[in-house]
Amino acid sequence: MNFDKANAALDSVYSADSPEGLAKAYAEWAATYDSETASLGYLLPFLITAWVARHVPAGEGPLLDAGCGTGLSGPSLKALGYGDIAGLDLSDDMLKIAGSRQADNKPAYSELKKAMLGGPLPWPDRHFRAFFSTGVFTIGHAPASGLHELVRITKAGGHAIFTVRDQVFESGGFQAVFDELTQAGRWCLVEQSPWFRCYAIGDPEALVKTFVFEVV
């Protein structure tokens, strides 16, 4: 098992104190990311497809994998009938791997762009039918404020589907951002899961919650 290596890589990612540091940590991890997170039983890139399938009918428009990493979710969603999936990530090395993903001998992602969540995103208003995001709103990663820009590029009637790590939900001000967007009439809560483990094998104390909002 690669527990030690995977945990060391996680520590380097969580301890990054700048976007540049985070990008460097992911660049160093990219080549072994899939095998090492698999050794921990990392569930989220595959489990998120259940919430997407529950709330977003296939064929209604493009999806955005926000913080796609190496693109683990793309082929699974392709297998479920979602044909137009874009991805964004801050790491060139991760995006290169995501770009190599295939589904039915075709690229799993229709487009991939480099961008940092929390800053401006390179798509027009109301572009996506839904966005989904796993393992991004966690320690040392994207700020809760990044949800404003993700909502901007999501169509009215579309969905925001994402996980938040327990350790940052309070300290990262997520509830305040949720309330801002609700009070501004930008979205409404549809579903939230209980807290659950994001690693089925390793790190039993790492908990996340999935939130689903409908964009207005």
PLY file of the C-alpha trace (Angstrom):
ply
format ascii 1.0
element vertex 216
property float x
property float y
property float z
element edge 215
property int vertex1
property int vertex2
end_header
0.00 0.00 0.00
1.10 3.60 -0.63
-0.34 5.05 2.58
2.87 6.79 3.65
3.54 8.37 0.27
-0.08 9.36 -0.19
-0.29 10.91 3.27
2.97 12.79 2.71
1.62 14.17 -0.55
-1.63 15.19 1.14
0.36 16.96 3.84
2.34 18.92 1.26
-0.89 19.96 -0.48
-2.67 20.94 2.73
0.33 22.92 3.99
0.74 24.97 0.81
0.37 28.62 1.76
0.01 30.21 -1.68
-1.48 29.38 -5.09
2.04 28.92 -6.40
2.88 26.53 -3.57
-0.29 24.57 -4.15
0.40 24.30 -7.89
3.95 23.11 -7.14
2.68 20.47 -4.70
0.24 19.14 -7.28
2.86 19.19 -10.03
5.09 17.00 -7.89
2.19 14.65 -7.10
0.53 14.45 -10.52
2.28 11.34 -11.85
1.37 9.19 -8.83
-1.82 10.95 -7.71
-4.24 8.33 -9.04
-2.53 5.28 -7.55
-1.78 6.92 -4.21
-5.26 8.33 -3.63
-6.68 4.97 -4.72
-4.60 3.32 -1.99
-6.44 5.52 0.53
-9.81 4.60 -0.98
-10.53 8.09 -2.33
-14.24 8.06 -3.18
-15.23 11.56 -4.18
-14.47 11.76 -7.93
-16.67 8.70 -8.49
-19.29 9.26 -5.82
-20.11 12.77 -7.05
-21.54 11.21 -10.22
-24.45 9.90 -8.13
-25.53 13.43 -7.22
-25.01 14.66 -10.77
-27.16 11.83 -12.14
-29.84 12.46 -9.49
-30.26 16.15 -10.32
-29.01 16.74 -13.88
-30.56 14.90 -16.83
-28.03 13.93 -19.48
-28.07 15.99 -22.65
-29.31 19.26 -21.13
-26.06 21.16 -21.61
-22.42 21.29 -20.66
-21.08 20.39 -17.23
-18.04 21.88 -15.53
-15.69 19.75 -13.44
-14.36 22.56 -11.25
-10.97 21.49 -9.96
-10.86 18.40 -12.17
-7.35 17.33 -11.19
-6.35 14.29 -13.23
-9.89 13.92 -14.55
-11.09 10.89 -12.62
-14.76 11.93 -12.83
-14.90 12.50 -16.57
-14.98 8.90 -17.86
-17.54 7.88 -15.24
-19.90 10.66 -16.28
-19.34 9.82 -19.95
-20.40 6.25 -19.17
-23.60 7.66 -17.63
-24.43 9.54 -20.84
-23.04 13.02 -20.18
-21.36 14.05 -23.39
-20.13 17.61 -22.88
-17.83 18.04 -19.88
-15.35 20.85 -19.40
-12.64 20.83 -16.77
-10.60 23.46 -15.00
-7.64 23.12 -12.69
-4.69 25.17 -11.48
-2.13 22.48 -12.36
-0.80 22.06 -15.90
0.49 18.60 -14.96
-2.91 17.48 -13.70
-4.64 18.91 -16.77
-2.29 17.03 -19.06
-3.36 13.74 -17.45
-7.04 14.76 -17.57
-6.60 15.46 -21.28
-5.43 11.90 -21.84
-8.59 10.38 -20.34
-10.65 8.44 -22.86
-14.24 7.22 -22.91
-15.46 5.17 -25.86
-12.20 6.03 -27.65
-12.93 9.74 -27.38
-11.60 12.39 -25.00
-13.50 12.38 -21.71
-13.37 16.19 -21.56
-14.53 18.47 -24.36
-12.31 21.30 -23.10
-9.78 21.89 -20.34
-8.68 25.26 -19.02
-6.20 26.41 -16.43
-7.79 28.63 -13.79
-7.74 29.21 -10.04
-11.01 28.97 -8.15
-11.46 32.20 -6.24
-10.46 34.27 -9.26
-12.23 35.12 -12.54
-13.26 32.12 -14.64
-12.94 32.08 -18.44
-16.59 31.45 -19.37
-19.55 33.76 -19.96
-22.55 34.13 -17.66
-25.01 31.23 -17.55
-22.82 28.96 -19.68
-23.03 25.61 -17.86
-26.01 23.42 -17.05
-24.27 22.49 -13.81
-20.91 22.50 -12.11
-19.59 19.84 -9.79
-16.53 19.92 -7.59
-14.88 17.40 -5.25
-11.87 17.73 -2.99
-11.47 21.41 -3.89
-13.13 23.20 -0.98
-10.73 21.74 1.55
-7.64 22.64 3.57
-5.42 25.20 1.79
-7.47 25.13 -1.40
-10.15 27.27 -3.01
-11.92 29.88 -0.86
-15.66 29.84 -0.28
-15.85 33.12 -2.21
-15.09 31.14 -5.38
-18.68 29.93 -5.34
-19.87 33.36 -6.51
-18.01 33.01 -9.80
-19.10 29.39 -10.27
-22.74 30.42 -9.79
-22.25 33.24 -12.32
-21.33 30.78 -15.07
-24.18 28.36 -14.25
-27.57 28.62 -15.97
-30.75 29.51 -14.12
-32.37 26.22 -13.21
-28.95 24.58 -13.23
-27.19 23.00 -10.29
-24.19 23.55 -8.06
-22.94 20.21 -6.72
-19.85 20.18 -4.51
-18.18 18.79 -1.43
-16.76 20.74 1.51
-14.28 19.38 4.03
-15.37 19.53 7.67
-12.21 21.33 8.81
-12.86 24.35 6.61
-16.65 24.61 6.64
-16.70 26.81 9.75
-13.30 28.48 9.50
-13.62 29.08 5.76
-16.89 30.99 6.04
-18.89 28.66 3.81
-22.18 29.17 5.62
-21.81 32.94 5.25
-21.31 32.56 1.48
-24.22 30.14 1.27
-26.39 32.73 3.04
-25.16 35.57 0.79
-26.08 33.70 -2.37
-29.43 32.62 -0.93
-30.37 36.11 0.26
-29.32 37.56 -3.10
-31.72 35.18 -4.82
-28.91 33.44 -6.72
-29.56 29.88 -5.53
-31.59 27.72 -3.15
-30.60 24.59 -1.26
-31.89 21.32 -2.72
-29.98 18.69 -0.79
-27.15 18.21 1.66
-25.66 14.91 2.73
-24.59 13.93 6.21
-20.86 14.18 6.93
-19.12 11.11 5.51
-15.62 9.74 4.98
-13.88 10.75 1.78
-11.23 8.03 2.10
-12.72 4.55 2.48
-9.44 2.96 3.60
-7.12 5.62 5.02
-7.59 8.79 7.08
-10.89 7.90 8.81
-11.11 11.36 10.38
-11.30 13.14 7.01
-14.99 14.02 6.58
-16.86 15.87 3.85
-20.42 16.89 3.09
-22.00 17.17 -0.35
-24.21 20.18 -1.08
-26.60 20.59 -3.99
-28.06 24.00 -4.81
-30.34 25.03 -7.68
-29.16 28.21 -9.35
-31.84 30.85 -9.83
0 1
1 2
2 3
3 4
4 5
5 6
6 7
7 8
8 9
9 10
10 11
11 12
12 13
13 14
14 15
15 16
16 17
17 18
18 19
19 20
20 21
21 22
22 23
23 24
24 25
25 26
26 27
27 28
28 29
29 30
30 31
31 32
32 33
33 34
34 35
35 36
36 37
37 38
38 39
39 40
40 41
41 42
42 43
43 44
44 45
45 46
46 47
47 48
48 49
49 50
50 51
51 52
52 53
53 54
54 55
55 56
56 57
57 58
58 59
59 60
60 61
61 62
62 63
63 64
64 65
65 66
66 67
67 68
68 69
69 70
70 71
71 72
72 73
73 74
74 75
75 76
76 77
77 78
78 79
79 80
80 81
81 82
82 83
83 84
84 85
85 86
86 87
87 88
88 89
89 90
90 91
91 92
92 93
93 94
94 95
95 96
96 97
97 98
98 99
99 100
100 101
101 102
102 103
103 104
104 105
105 106
106 107
107 108
108 109
109 110
110 111
111 112
112 113
113 114
114 115
115 116
116 117
117 118
118 119
119 120
120 121
121 122
122 123
123 124
124 125
125 126
126 127
127 128
128 129
129 130
130 131
131 132
132 133
133 134
134 135
135 136
136 137
137 138
138 139
139 140
140 141
141 142
142 143
143 144
144 145
145 146
146 147
147 148
148 149
149 150
150 151
151 152
152 153
153 154
154 155
155 156
156 157
157 158
158 159
159 160
160 161
161 162
162 163
163 164
164 165
165 166
166 167
167 168
168 169
169 170
170 171
171 172
172 173
173 174
174 175
175 176
176 177
177 178
178 179
179 180
180 181
181 182
182 183
183 184
184 185
185 186
186 187
187 188
188 189
189 190
190 191
191 192
192 193
193 194
194 195
195 196
196 197
197 198
198 199
199 200
200 201
201 202
202 203
203 204
204 205
205 206
206 207
207 208
208 209
209 210
210 211
211 212
212 213
213 214
214 215
